[in-house]
Amino acid sequence: MNSGSKHALNWTSILVAIPTGFAASLVTLGFRRVIELINSLVFGTRQDVTQAIGVYPWYFWPLIVGIGGLIAGFFLRYATAIEQKETVRTDYLEVINARLDAVPTKTSLFRALSSIASISSGASIGREGPMVQLSALCGSLMGRLCFKNLPLKNTDVVAMAAAAGLSSVYHAPLASAIFVAEIAFGISALQRLIPLIISSGVAVLTMWTLGYRSAIYPFSHAQFELTPGTIALTVVIGLLAGLIGWTMIWLIAQSRKRFARLKSLPLRLGVGGVLVGILAIATTNVLGNGYEVIVEIMAGGFVLKGLLILLALKMIATAVSVGSNAVGGLFTPSLLIGAVLGVLVATLASHAGFPVGNAVIFAAVGMGAVLASVSQAPLMAMLMVLEMTLNSSLLFPTMIACVLASMTVYRLQSSSTYPVIKNHFSRSDAKFDFDNGIISQFIVSGAALMPDDSVGKALAVSSLKRERFVYVISETGQFLGAASIHDISRKVLDKEITLDSPVSCVTDAAFPTIFANQTITEGWEAFARGTLERLPVLNNPHERKYLGALTKTSLIQKAKDFL
């Protein structure tokens, strides 16, 4: 492969994706083993924390989760101190988005330790966040140590590893690749996507080889029946999921605002842990990321009242854990909230007499919709549900629900749980404004004289305005042309004209112009055809009345928002 290739897709990236995916899967597996080991030490069992915490009396639960948060806070405080001192970005999405050289090692490891303390003690937060972060760190180290002489950017290796890490967690290679492409790159371009798919696929193949062959949430026994009633219910779930997602984002923001008053990170996470532990007294299902609870919901193990309580408490517990700065992910908590929402809506519809069929199948629809609304990555969400359940009948309803949920959150103008998405949206909006804006929005005043005014006055005006050309207009405001200050100076020095000569004698009637109703893009193209810094703006091609000038600087400032 030519080292000078500028293409993102090449054989080098394809071959690098294979060992990267393999290594990332081992990293996520190691993280799981550490969590299981700590659970066995603290609770004497490797069961999920929702069951394991039952070995202690209920009045110990807030203390257990609080101590875990306190320990997590000490690790996180150290990581944050390093980030502030060295002004580094740790989050792998920000590293990829900003095209930085590497994922920081120390801060990633200390954040992972913080996450382990939070997850092991039962904080309502997902495991995928630290798993993917450590996978990205592994990819960064491989890029710097193993692939440094290859014509490949380190951020590309980090992206491959991140996609592989996520696919190891959920056994969803395509959705994981789409997620990194959607969130980190802000695009789903084929050139960047193919190495991510290969890396994700290798990670899942590695997990299968090690014995992890089943789908995360196998749900192939039930089929979604396409009827007007089920589609209407899907629409309702999608819209409600958008509101739930917006509420989740708002709750997390409010939680962060209130926890910010506690300046000590250990105290902040400790208090957060105590609050989650108190919520666990009502139901231990609010603890942890929610994987076991989703499996139970899909098995039909919840009644209506229990679903209502779980929906409310899980949202609060997750907002408290995330708001207190617990290091983890939102994927699985979002999936649990979505599963509860889907079954809850379907059960209520069934009680109201609507032909729902199997209410449990709507758990998967809700999972995708809430995940799409919280992550604002609908393509990833719909594919992840399909891959996690191995149920192809869910594709169409999940597509509808995910799109509606994402649009609801977007129209409510909610901030995203992923800061880089805000940058992508801002750039997209700026590009849309640029493509659809018109010249009249950028008109500034320009120097304009009458045909009988002297060239001496033209020189004076040019000196005052610092412009290379002076525009000439009639008494009725019609544009007649432009006079070049350079030509005036040359002709005065050559004594072809005097300073008292009328400016009409040096007016260029064929001077390029642009019209107020033309698009900004057309203005950009007009500047590209020459070396002018300003263009006269006229009202229309027929009347040709002078309105002002369009500057190249104003267009560059407008374009910088999306470039």
C-alpha positions in Angstrom: 0.0 0.0 0.0 1.3 3.4 -0.9 2.2 5.3 2.3 1.2 8.5 0.7 -2.4 7.3 0.3 -5.0 9.8 1.5 -7.9 7.4 1.5 -9.4 6.3 4.9 -10.1 2.8 3.5 -7.0 0.8 2.6 -5.6 -2.7 3.2 -3.5 -1.5 6.1 -6.5 -0.4 8.1 -8.3 -3.7 7.3 -5.4 -5.8 8.5 -4.9 -3.6 11.7 -8.6 -4.0 12.5 -8.2 -7.8 13.1 -5.7 -7.8 16.0 -7.3 -4.6 17.3 -10.7 -6.3 17.6 -9.1 -9.4 19.2 -7.3 -7.4 21.8 -10.3 -5.2 22.6 -12.5 -8.3 23.3 -10.0 -9.6 25.8 -9.9 -6.2 27.5 -13.7 -6.3 28.0 -13.6 -9.9 29.2 -10.9 -9.0 31.7 -13.0 -6.1 33.0 -15.9 -8.5 33.5 -13.7 -10.9 35.4 -12.6 -8.2 37.8 -16.2 -7.2 38.6 -17.1 -10.9 39.2 -14.1 -11.3 41.5 -15.0 -8.2 43.6 -18.6 -9.4 43.8 -17.4 -12.8 45.1 -15.2 -11.1 47.7 -17.8 -8.6 48.9 -21.0 -10.7 48.6 -19.6 -14.2 48.5 -21.3 -14.9 45.2 -20.8 -14.0 41.5 -24.5 -13.3 41.0 -25.6 -10.0 39.7 -25.6 -7.3 42.3 -29.4 -7.1 42.3 -29.5 -10.6 43.8 -26.1 -10.6 45.6 -26.8 -7.6 47.8 -29.6 -9.7 49.5 -27.0 -11.5 51.6 -26.9 -8.4 53.8 -29.8 -6.8 55.7 -31.7 -4.0 53.8 -30.4 -1.3 56.2 -26.8 -2.1 55.1 -27.6 -1.5 51.4 -27.3 2.4 51.4 -24.0 2.0 53.3 -22.6 -0.6 50.8 -23.5 1.5 47.7 -22.3 4.7 49.5 -18.9 3.2 50.4 -18.5 2.0 46.8 -19.3 5.6 45.6 -16.8 7.0 48.1 -14.0 4.8 46.9 -15.0 5.6 43.3 -14.8 9.3 44.1 -11.2 9.1 45.3 -10.1 7.4 42.1 -12.1 9.8 40.0 -10.8 12.9 41.8 -7.2 11.8 41.1 -8.0 11.3 37.4 -9.8 14.6 37.2 -6.8 16.4 38.8 -4.5 14.9 36.2 -6.8 16.0 33.4 -7.0 19.6 34.7 -3.2 19.8 35.3 -2.2 18.3 31.9 -5.3 19.7 30.0 -6.0 16.3 28.4 -9.2 14.7 27.1 -9.8 11.2 28.4 -13.1 10.2 26.8 -12.4 8.1 23.7 -15.2 9.9 21.7 -13.6 13.3 22.3 -10.2 11.9 21.4 -11.5 10.5 18.1 -13.6 13.6 17.3 -10.7 16.0 18.0 -8.2 13.7 16.1 -5.9 13.7 19.1 -2.7 11.6 19.2 -3.6 9.2 22.0 -6.0 8.2 24.7 -4.4 9.1 28.0 -3.3 6.1 29.9 -3.3 7.1 33.6 -6.6 9.0 33.5 -8.3 6.1 31.7 -7.1 3.6 34.2 -8.1 5.6 37.2 -11.5 6.3 35.7 -11.8 2.5 35.1 -11.0 1.9 38.8 -13.6 4.4 39.8 -16.1 2.7 37.5 -15.3 -0.7 39.0 -15.9 0.6 42.5 -19.3 2.1 41.4 -20.5 -0.9 39.5 -19.4 -3.5 42.1 -21.3 -1.7 44.8 -24.5 -1.4 42.7 -24.5 2.1 41.2 -27.2 2.4 38.6 -24.9 2.7 35.7 -23.8 0.6 32.7 -20.6 -1.3 32.3 -20.1 -0.6 28.6 -18.6 2.9 29.2 -15.4 1.8 31.0 -15.2 -1.3 28.9 -15.1 0.6 25.7 -12.8 3.3 27.2 -10.3 0.6 28.2 -10.7 -1.0 24.7 -10.0 2.4 23.2 -6.9 2.8 25.4 -5.7 -0.6 24.3 -6.2 0.4 20.7 -4.3 3.7 21.4 -1.4 1.8 22.9 -1.3 -0.7 20.0 -1.4 2.2 17.5 1.6 3.9 19.2 3.6 0.8 19.9 2.8 -1.7 17.2 1.5 0.3 14.3 3.5 3.6 14.6 5.3 3.1 11.3 2.2 2.4 9.4 0.4 5.1 7.3 -2.5 5.1 9.8 -3.8 7.7 12.2 -3.8 6.6 15.8 -7.4 7.8 16.2 -8.5 5.3 13.5 -7.0 2.5 15.6 -8.8 4.0 18.7 -12.1 4.0 16.8 -11.6 0.4 15.7 -10.9 -0.7 19.3 -13.9 1.3 20.6 -16.2 -0.4 18.2 -14.8 -3.8 19.0 -15.1 -3.1 22.8 -18.8 -2.2 22.4 -19.5 -5.2 20.2 -17.9 -7.5 22.8 -20.3 -6.2 25.4 -23.5 -6.5 23.4 -22.5 -9.0 20.6 -23.7 -6.5 18.1 -20.8 -5.8 15.6 -22.7 -3.8 13.0 -24.5 -1.6 15.6 -21.2 -1.0 17.4 -19.5 0.1 14.2 -22.4 2.3 13.4 -22.3 3.9 16.8 -18.7 4.9 16.6 -19.2 6.2 13.1 -22.4 8.2 14.1 -21.1 9.6 17.3 -17.4 10.0 17.0 -17.0 10.7 13.3 -20.5 12.3 12.9 -20.8 10.3 9.7 -21.5 6.8 8.5 -19.1 6.9 5.5 -18.2 3.5 4.0 -14.5 4.2 4.0 -14.4 4.7 7.8 -17.1 2.2 8.6 -15.6 -1.0 7.0 -12.5 -1.2 9.4 -14.9 -0.7 12.3 -17.1 -3.5 11.1 -14.1 -5.8 10.7 -12.7 -5.0 14.2 -16.2 -5.4 15.8 -16.7 -8.7 14.0 -13.3 -10.1 15.1 -14.2 -9.1 18.7 -17.5 -11.0 18.6 -15.8 -14.0 16.9 -13.3 -14.0 19.8 -16.1 -13.9 22.3 -17.8 -16.9 20.5 -14.5 -18.8 20.5 -14.3 -18.3 24.3 -17.8 -19.7 24.8 -19.9 -16.5 24.7 -22.1 -17.6 21.8 -25.6 -16.6 22.7 -27.4 -13.4 21.9 -27.5 -10.9 24.8 -31.3 -10.9 25.0 -32.4 -14.0 22.9 -36.0 -13.3 21.9 -36.5 -15.2 18.7 -39.5 -17.3 20.0 -42.0 -14.4 19.5 -42.8 -12.6 16.3 -44.0 -9.1 15.9 -47.3 -9.1 14.0 -47.7 -6.1 11.6 -51.2 -4.9 12.2 -52.7 -1.4 12.4 -53.0 -1.8 16.1 -49.4 -2.9 16.8 -48.1 -0.2 14.5 -50.2 2.4 16.4 -48.8 1.1 19.6 -45.3 1.3 18.2 -45.8 4.9 17.4 -47.0 5.6 20.9 -44.0 3.9 22.4 -41.7 5.8 20.1 -43.2 9.2 21.1 -43.2 8.3 24.8 -39.6 7.0 24.5 -38.7 10.4 23.2 -40.3 12.1 26.2 -38.6 9.6 28.5 -35.3 10.2 26.9 -35.7 13.9 27.2 -36.7 13.5 30.8 -33.7 11.3 31.5 -31.3 13.9 30.0 -33.0 16.6 32.0 -32.8 14.6 35.2 -29.2 13.9 34.7 -28.5 17.6 34.1 -30.4 18.6 37.2 -28.6 15.9 39.2 -25.2 17.1 38.0 -26.1 20.7 38.9 -27.0 19.7 42.5 -24.1 17.3 43.0 -21.8 20.0 41.7 -22.3 21.9 45.0 -20.4 19.1 46.7 -16.8 20.0 45.7 -15.3 16.7 47.0 -15.6 13.9 44.4 -15.4 11.1 47.0 -18.1 12.7 49.0 -20.2 13.3 45.9 -20.0 9.7 44.7 -20.5 8.5 48.3 -23.7 10.5 48.7 -24.9 9.3 45.3 -24.3 5.7 46.4 -26.2 6.2 49.6 -29.2 7.7 47.6 -29.2 4.7 45.2 -29.0 2.3 48.1 -32.0 4.0 49.7 -33.9 3.5 46.4 -32.9 -0.1 46.4 -34.8 -0.7 49.6 -38.0 -0.3 47.5 -36.6 -2.7 44.9 -33.1 -4.0 44.3 -33.8 -4.0 40.6 -32.6 -0.4 40.5 -29.1 -1.5 41.3 -26.5 -2.3 38.6 -26.9 -1.9 34.9 -30.1 -3.8 34.6 -29.1 -6.8 32.4 -30.7 -9.4 34.7 -33.8 -7.4 35.1 -34.3 -7.1 31.3 -34.0 -10.9 31.0 -36.7 -11.2 33.7 -39.0 -8.7 32.0 -38.7 -10.5 28.7 -39.7 -13.7 30.5 -42.8 -12.0 31.6 -41.8 -11.8 35.3 -43.3 -8.4 36.2 -46.8 -7.1 37.0 -48.1 -3.7 36.0 -47.6 -2.1 39.4 -44.0 -3.4 39.6 -43.3 -2.0 36.1 -44.5 1.5 37.1 -42.4 1.6 40.3 -39.4 0.2 38.4 -39.7 2.8 35.6 -39.7 5.7 38.0 -37.1 4.5 40.4 -34.6 3.3 37.7 -34.8 6.7 36.0 -34.1 8.5 39.3 -31.3 6.0 40.3 -29.6 6.3 37.0 -29.8 10.1 37.1 -28.3 10.1 40.6 -25.5 7.7 39.7 -24.6 9.6 36.5 -25.1 13.0 38.1 -22.8 12.2 41.0 -20.1 11.5 38.4 -20.0 7.7 38.6 -17.9 6.4 35.7 -20.0 4.1 33.5 -22.3 3.9 30.6 -26.0 4.6 29.9 -26.6 1.9 27.4 -27.9 -0.9 29.6 -29.8 1.4 32.0 -31.5 2.9 28.9 -32.3 -0.5 27.6 -33.9 -1.5 30.9 -36.0 1.7 31.0 -37.0 1.1 27.4 -38.0 -2.5 28.2 -40.1 -1.4 31.1 -41.7 1.3 29.0 -42.5 -1.0 26.1 -44.1 -3.7 28.3 -45.9 -1.1 30.4 -47.6 0.6 27.4 -48.5 -2.8 25.8 -49.9 -4.1 29.1 -52.0 -0.9 29.6 -53.2 -1.2 25.9 -54.2 -4.8 26.5 -56.2 -3.9 29.6 -58.0 -1.2 27.6 -59.1 -3.9 25.1 -56.7 -3.3 22.2 -55.5 -6.4 20.4 -51.8 -6.3 21.4 -50.9 -10.0 21.1 -47.7 -10.8 23.1 -47.1 -7.7 25.2 -43.5 -8.7 26.0 -42.3 -8.3 22.5 -42.8 -4.6 22.9 -40.0 -4.6 25.4 -37.5 -4.8 22.6 -39.2 -2.0 20.7 -39.0 0.2 23.8 -35.4 -0.8 24.4 -34.4 0.5 21.0 -36.5 3.7 21.2 -35.2 4.8 24.6 -31.6 4.0 23.7 -32.0 6.0 20.5 -33.5 9.0 22.4 -30.8 9.0 25.1 -27.8 8.4 22.7 -29.3 10.2 19.7 -27.9 7.5 17.5 -31.1 5.9 16.0 -29.3 3.8 13.4 -27.2 2.2 16.0 -30.1 1.6 18.3 -32.3 -0.2 15.8 -29.5 -2.4 14.6 -28.4 -3.2 18.2 -31.9 -4.4 19.1 -31.9 -6.6 16.0 -28.5 -8.1 16.8 -29.1 -8.5 20.5 -32.4 -10.3 20.1 -31.8 -12.2 16.8 -35.4 -11.4 15.9 -35.7 -10.0 12.4 -39.5 -9.3 12.8 -38.5 -6.4 15.2 -36.6 -4.4 12.5 -39.5 -2.5 11.1 -41.3 -1.5 14.4 -37.9 -0.7 16.0 -37.1 1.6 13.0 -40.3 3.5 13.5 -39.9 3.8 17.3 -36.2 4.8 17.1 -36.8 7.5 14.5 -39.8 9.0 16.4 -37.9 8.9 19.7 -34.8 10.6 18.3 -36.9 13.3 16.5 -38.9 14.0 19.7 -35.7 14.6 21.7 -34.2 16.6 18.9 -37.3 18.8 18.4 -37.4 19.4 22.2 -33.8 20.7 21.7 -32.4 18.6 24.5 -28.7 18.5 25.1 -27.1 15.1 24.4 -25.6 12.7 26.8 -22.6 12.7 24.4 -21.1 16.1 24.1 -19.6 15.4 20.6 -23.1 15.0 19.3 -23.8 18.7 20.1 -20.8 19.6 17.9 -22.0 17.5 15.1 -25.5 19.0 15.3 -24.1 22.5 15.4 -21.9 21.8 12.4 -24.9 20.3 10.6 -27.2 23.2 11.4 -24.5 25.7 10.4 -24.0 23.9 7.0 -27.8 23.9 6.5 -27.9 27.6 7.2 -25.0 28.2 4.9 -26.6 26.2 2.1 -30.0 27.8 2.5 -29.0 31.3 3.4 -29.2 34.2 1.0 -26.8 37.1 0.3 -29.1 39.8 1.7 -28.3 38.5 5.2 -24.7 39.5 4.8 -24.8 42.9 3.1 -22.5 45.6 4.5 -22.1 49.2 3.4 -19.6 50.0 0.7 -18.0 53.1 -0.8 -20.2 54.5 -3.6 -19.8 57.6 -5.7 -21.7 59.5 -8.5 -20.3 59.4 -12.0 -19.4 63.2 -11.9 -17.4 62.8 -8.6 -13.7 63.3 -9.1 -11.1 60.6 -9.0 -9.4 62.5 -6.2 -12.5 62.0 -4.1 -12.4 58.3 -5.1 -8.8 58.1 -3.8 -9.8 59.8 -0.5 -12.8 57.5 0.0 -10.7 54.4 -0.8 -8.1 55.5 1.8 -10.8 56.0 4.4 -12.6 52.7 3.7 -9.4 50.8 2.9 -11.0 49.4 -0.2 -9.4 48.5 -3.6 -12.5 49.5 -5.6 -15.0 52.3 -5.4 -18.5 51.6 -6.8 -20.2 54.1 -9.1 -23.9 54.5 -9.0 -26.4 56.8 -10.7 -28.7 59.3 -9.0 -31.5 56.7 -8.9 -29.1 54.2 -7.2 -28.5 52.1 -10.3 -25.1 50.3 -10.3 -22.9 51.6 -13.1 -19.7 49.8 -12.4 -16.5 50.1 -10.2 -13.4 52.1 -10.4 -10.1 50.5 -9.5 -7.9 52.6 -7.2 -4.8 51.0 -8.7 -5.9 52.1 -12.2 -6.7 55.6 -10.9 -3.3 56.0 -9.3 -1.5 54.7 -12.4 -3.3 57.0 -14.8 -2.8 60.0 -12.5 1.0 59.3 -12.3 1.1 58.8 -16.1 -0.8 62.1 -16.5 -3.6 60.4 -18.5 -6.1 62.0 -16.1 -6.0 64.5 -13.2 -7.4 64.4 -9.7 -10.3 66.5 -10.9 -11.3 64.1 -13.7 -14.7 62.5 -13.3 -14.6 58.9 -11.9 -16.8 57.8 -14.8 -13.7 57.9 -17.1 -12.2 55.0 -15.2 -15.3 53.0 -14.4 -15.4 49.4 -15.4 -19.1 48.7 -16.4 -18.4 44.9 -16.6 -17.4 44.6 -12.9 -18.7 41.4 -11.4 -21.8 41.6 -9.2 -24.1 39.5 -7.2 -27.8 39.7 -6.3 -29.5 39.9 -2.9 -31.7 36.9 -3.5 -28.9 34.6 -4.5 -27.7 31.9 -2.1 -24.6 32.1 0.1 -23.2 29.1 -1.8 -23.5 31.1 -5.1 -21.7 34.0 -3.4 -18.9 31.6 -2.4 -18.7 30.4 -6.0 -18.5 34.0 -7.2 -15.5 34.7 -5.0 -13.9 31.5 -6.1 -13.9 32.8 -9.7 -11.6 35.7 -8.9 -9.4 37.5 -6.4 -11.8 40.1 -5.1 -12.4 40.6 -1.4 -15.7 42.3 -1.9 -18.6 42.1 -4.4 -21.3 44.7 -5.0 -24.8 43.4 -4.2 -27.7 44.5 -6.4 -31.4 44.1 -5.9 -32.1 42.2 -9.1 -30.8 41.7 -12.6 -33.4 44.1 -14.1 -33.3 47.2 -11.9 -29.7 46.7 -10.8 -30.0 49.0 -7.8 -26.9 49.0 -5.5 -27.7 47.7 -2.0 -24.2 47.3 -0.5 -21.3 44.8 -0.6 -20.7 41.2 0.3 -17.3 40.5 1.8 -15.3 37.3 1.6 -14.5 37.5 5.3 -18.2 37.3 6.2 -18.6 34.1 4.2 -15.5 32.6 5.7 -16.7 33.4 9.2 -20.0 31.7 8.4 -18.3 28.7 6.9 -15.9 28.1 9.8 -18.9 27.0 12.0 -19.1 23.7 10.0 -15.6 23.3 8.5 
